[in-house]
Amino acid sequence: MKHCVLAGFHAVGARLRLDPDSIQTVYIDPTRRDKRMREMREKLIAAGLRVMNADARRLDGLSPEVPHQGIVALAEERTSELDFADLLDQITDDTLLLILDGVTDPRNFGACLRTADAAGVQAVIVPRDRSARMTPAAAKAAAGAAETVPVVAVTNLASAIVELKEAGVLVVGTAGETERSIYDFDQVRAFAWVLGAEGEGLRQLTRRRCDALAAIPMAGTVESLNVSVATGVCLFESLRQRIAAGRTPHGLAKVDRI
């Protein structure tokens, strides 16, 4: 069984809610005595988990690349993975997919997973060799979504897009230079958004395999958005259309408490 490091309140709290038995040990900073830490410690102890004090140096050593906020957990690695062939068998008229082409920054990857979970995405598809993996930074940004949203890694992303289209999915990529807007498409059907990394955007072959390209309208002076922000804009337009049509993944949408 592989193990992972969960750093920060979001990552540890999400695992505590979803699978407390998978948590082995939690290390906390004894000098942090604020309400948030007290409440978290009480929940951990109530769950019967091993909670140990650790100074800042040890916490930094356990999580050298991710701000830990005074709490780090060692846990079994849990990722929700799905085979692409199985995904094709599960496609329905309600399917909503997110395809990430070359998103290699772990924090952006984790944030995209978090947004995908919130929007009711069925699965996130990534290339096997050009994508971030579930590092502690990605897990922190995902805030538990890495364990609830299946990630499908494919060898050839362009071929996978073709197979999705043959299965009845409308595949739309994002590109700033196109005249069509993200609001110009009927997304109350089997639908997939394709987003690329900042700077490079979608690869040319990926673009050619999409059914169409769409742009996010920009009213200010910036030329592009962070990929995780763009993902939220696109996916929540899909969710908006589905709510308006009376078709949401889990019944009525809930208002997020920020």
N, C-alpha and C positions, 0 to 999 in steps of 0.2 A: 504494500500500500504506500503510495507516494504521500508526502506531507508538504504542507505549505505554511507560509507565514502570513497572518492577517494582522494588519497594522491600522490602528485608529478605531474610533467609536463606530463608524458606519460599517466597516468590514467585520469587526468582531460582533457587533450587535445583530447584523444580518445573519451571520452563521448561528448565533445563539437562538434566533427565532426559527430558522429553517432546520437545523440539525445540531442541537447542542451536544449530542453524544459523540459527534465527530471531533469535538474540541478536546485536546489532550491537556494542555496547560495554558493558563493565562498569566502574563506578567504585567504588573501595574506599578506605576511610580508612587511610592508611599507618601511623597511630599505633596501630591495633588489631592486635595481634600474638598474640592468643590462639589456642588450638588450632582453634577453629571457623573462624576467618577463614583460618588457614593451610591447613586442609584444603579450604576452598571455593576459595581461590586456586589451589591445586594442580589441582583438578578443572577449573576454568575454563581454565587454561593447557593442561592435557592435552587439552582439547576444541578447542584451537586458537583460543580466543577472545581478543579484544583486552581487556586488563585495564589500567586506568589509575588512578593515584593521584589522589585528590581530597580536599581538606580539608573540614572539617565544614560550612563556609559553602556550598561548592558543592553538597555532597550535600543540604543543607537546601533549596537552591534547586531542585534537581532533583525533590525529593520534599517539598514544603512542608507537606503535610497528613498524611503517613504516617510514622511512626517507621521510619527506614531501617536502623538497627543497623550503620551503617557500610558498607553495600553497596547500590548502585543500578544497575540495568541498563536500557539502552534496547533495545527489541526490537520486532519486528513484532507487530502486534495479532493475536491468535489467540483467537477465541471459537467455541465449538461451538454453532452456531445450526441450527434445524430448522424447516421450514415445518409449520404445524399440520395441513394436509391430509396431508402425508407421515407425520406422527405417527399420525394416525388409521389409516392403512394398515398401520402397524407394531404395532398393539395385539394382544397375545396374552393367554392366561390368566395369563402370568407378569408382565404389565405392572405396574409400580409407578411412580406419578407423584406429583410434588409441585406444588401450585398455590399461589402466593403472591399474596395480594390486598392490594395497597397497601403492600408492604414497601419503603420508600423510603430507609432508611438503608443506605449502601453496605457497612458492616461486617457488619450483620445479613444482608444479601443474600449477601455472600461466604461467611459462615459457614454459611448454609443450603445453598449449593452444595457446600461441603466435606462437610457431613453427608449430603447427597443422594448424593454420589459414594460415600461409605463404606457407605451402606445399599443400594446397587445400584439407585438410581432411574434409570428410562429417560429421563426428561426433566423439566425444571422449566418450568412454564407461568406466565407473568406477563402482566399487562395492559400494553399498549404505552405508555400515558400515565401510569400510576400505579405505577411501579416504579423501583427503583434501577438504574443501569447499571454497566458494568464499569470503575469508576474504579480508581486505584492502591490505594485503601483496600479496595475489594472484592476486588481481585486478591490482596492480601496475606492477607486473611481466608480466601479460597477455597483458598489454598495449592496451586494448580494445577488445582483441580476445575473452574474456569471453562473450561478447555480440554478437558475430558473429558465433562462432563455437558451435553447439549444444552439450550439455553434457547429456549423457544418464546414469542414475544411475540404476543399476540392483541389485536385491536381491541376486542372485546366479550367479557369474561371470562364473563359469565353465559351467553351463547350457546355459548361453547366448552364449558362444563360440560355443557350439554344435549347437545351432539354427542358428548361423551365417554360420557355415560350411554347414548345410543343405540347406541354402539359396544360396549357391554357392560361399561363400567367402573363400579364402585361408587364413588361420590364422597361422601366424608364430611368435613364441615367441623368445626372445633374451636370450641367455645363453652363458657364456664365455667358458664352457667346451666342447661344441659341435665342430665337425670338419667342419661343413658346414658354409659358410660365408653368410652375408647378400646380397652379390652380386650373389649368386648362384640361386636366385629365380626369376621367371617371375612375375613381379609386374605390368604388363600392363593388368590387369584383376581385378575383385573384390578381394580386398586384405586388410588384417588387420595386423598391428604390435601389439604385446603384450609386454609391458615393465613393469618390477617390480621396487620396491624401491631399493635404494642403500643398499648394505649389504645383505639383505635378498634375493633380486631378486624375481623371480617368485615362487609362491607357487607350491608345488608338484602337486596338483590336476589341477591347471592351466596349468602347463607344459604338463601333460598327455592329456589334451583336445586339445592342439594345433596340427595342422597338422604336424608341424616340428619346430625345434629349429635352430637358426642361431647365429653366433658370429660376433662381429665387429672386424676385424683384428686390432691388436695392435702391433705397431712397437717399442714402448718405454718400459719403466720399470714399468709403472703403470699397475695395474691389471684390473681396471674398470674405466668407465666414469660416471660422474654425469648423472642422469636419463634424465634431460632435454637436455643435450648434446647428449646423446645416441639417444634420440628421434629425434633430428635434423639429425643425421647421417643416421638413418634408413629411415625417411620420405623423405629426399631429394634424397636418392637413388631411392625411388619409383618415385619421381617427375622427376628425370633425365631419368629414363627409359621411362616414359610417354612422356616427351618432345621429346626424340629420336624417339619414335614411332608416333609422331604427335598427341598425345592425352594428352592435359593438361586441368585442370579444368576450367580455365578462359582464354583460348586462349594462346598467347605467354607469357611465364614467364617474369616477370620484374626483373631487376637487383636491389637488395636491396641497398639503400643508408644508410650505417652504420653511 
